[in-house]
Amino acid sequence: MAESEIPAIAVLSYGRWIGLCPTDANAMLLEPGQTRFECGSPGPFGADGTTCDVRWPPNPDEIALAMIGLPIEDQNWTPVYYFGEALLSVDATIGSDVAP
């Protein structure tokens, strides 16, 4: 497995936290507060086995709370990207950091 200096980005998808692999198109389920990411096992589904740190927003609990009451398909949050860097707002309820 290859270690990446680029972290996996934690996003909320259908009410679940997932990590986006920094080196391929895979995503893996995350436990809240998980600090390490492993992109599956190398194989036919394209997982490249990358390991790296996980970059969480500064307020994941607030983000999850802001989603309560929404239909599960609307419980999504993704940080805004600017030249590859995630810009994470402190207030998830503003909505300015939710990707279209």
C-alpha positions as CSV (number, residue, x, y, z in Angstrom):
1,M,0.0,0.0,0.0
2,A,1.2,3.5,-0.8
3,E,1.1,6.3,1.8
4,S,-0.2,9.6,0.5
5,E,0.7,13.0,1.9
6,I,-2.6,14.3,0.6
7,P,-5.4,13.5,3.1
8,A,-8.7,11.9,2.3
9,I,-11.5,14.5,2.7
10,A,-14.4,13.6,5.0
11,V,-17.9,14.4,3.4
12,L,-21.4,13.6,4.5
13,S,-23.3,11.4,2.0
14,Y,-26.8,10.2,2.6
15,G,-26.3,10.8,6.3
16,R,-23.0,8.8,6.5
17,W,-19.5,10.1,6.7
18,I,-17.3,8.9,3.9
19,G,-13.7,9.6,3.0
20,L,-12.8,10.5,-0.6
21,C,-9.5,8.9,-1.7
22,P,-7.0,11.5,-2.8
23,T,-5.5,9.3,-5.5
24,D,-8.5,7.6,-7.2
25,A,-12.3,7.9,-7.5
26,N,-13.1,5.6,-4.5
27,A,-14.8,6.5,-1.3
28,M,-14.9,4.5,1.9
29,L,-17.2,4.7,5.0
30,L,-15.7,6.5,8.0
31,E,-16.4,6.3,11.7
32,P,-16.8,9.8,13.3
33,G,-13.4,10.9,14.4
34,Q,-11.5,8.3,12.3
35,T,-8.0,9.6,11.7
36,R,-6.7,7.1,9.1
37,F,-8.0,6.1,5.7
38,E,-7.3,3.0,3.7
39,C,-8.5,2.8,0.1
40,G,-9.6,-0.8,0.1
41,S,-7.5,-3.5,-1.4
42,P,-5.9,-3.3,-4.8
43,G,-8.0,-5.2,-7.2
44,P,-10.5,-5.3,-10.0
45,F,-12.7,-2.4,-8.6
46,G,-9.9,0.1,-8.9
47,A,-9.1,0.6,-5.2
48,D,-5.4,1.4,-5.1
49,G,-4.7,0.6,-1.5
50,T,-3.7,4.2,-0.6
51,T,-3.4,5.0,3.1
52,C,-3.5,8.6,4.4
53,D,-4.8,10.9,7.1
54,V,-8.4,12.0,7.1
55,R,-9.2,15.8,7.0
56,W,-12.4,16.4,8.9
57,P,-14.3,19.7,9.0
58,P,-13.8,21.5,12.3
59,N,-17.5,21.0,13.2
60,P,-18.7,17.5,12.0
61,D,-21.2,17.2,14.9
62,E,-22.8,20.6,14.0
63,I,-23.0,19.5,10.3
64,A,-24.7,16.2,11.2
65,L,-27.1,18.0,13.6
66,A,-28.0,20.5,10.8
67,M,-29.1,17.6,8.7
68,I,-31.6,16.1,11.2
69,G,-35.1,16.2,9.8
70,L,-34.0,16.2,6.2
71,P,-34.8,13.3,3.9
72,I,-31.9,10.9,3.9
73,E,-31.1,11.7,0.3
74,D,-30.7,15.3,1.3
75,Q,-28.3,14.7,4.2
76,N,-25.2,15.6,2.2
77,W,-22.3,18.0,2.9
78,T,-19.2,18.6,0.9
79,P,-16.6,21.3,1.5
80,V,-15.9,23.9,-1.1
81,Y,-12.7,23.4,-3.0
82,Y,-10.4,26.2,-4.1
83,F,-7.3,25.1,-6.1
84,G,-7.5,21.7,-4.4
85,E,-7.7,23.0,-0.8
86,A,-10.8,22.4,1.2
87,L,-12.2,25.6,2.7
88,L,-14.4,24.5,5.6
89,S,-16.8,26.9,7.2
90,V,-17.4,26.8,11.0
91,D,-21.2,27.2,10.5
92,A,-22.8,24.3,8.5
93,T,-26.2,25.9,8.7
94,I,-25.2,28.8,6.4
95,G,-25.0,26.4,3.4
96,S,-22.3,28.4,1.7
97,D,-20.0,25.3,1.8
98,V,-22.4,22.8,0.3
99,A,-21.6,21.8,-3.2
100,P,-24.4,22.1,-5.8
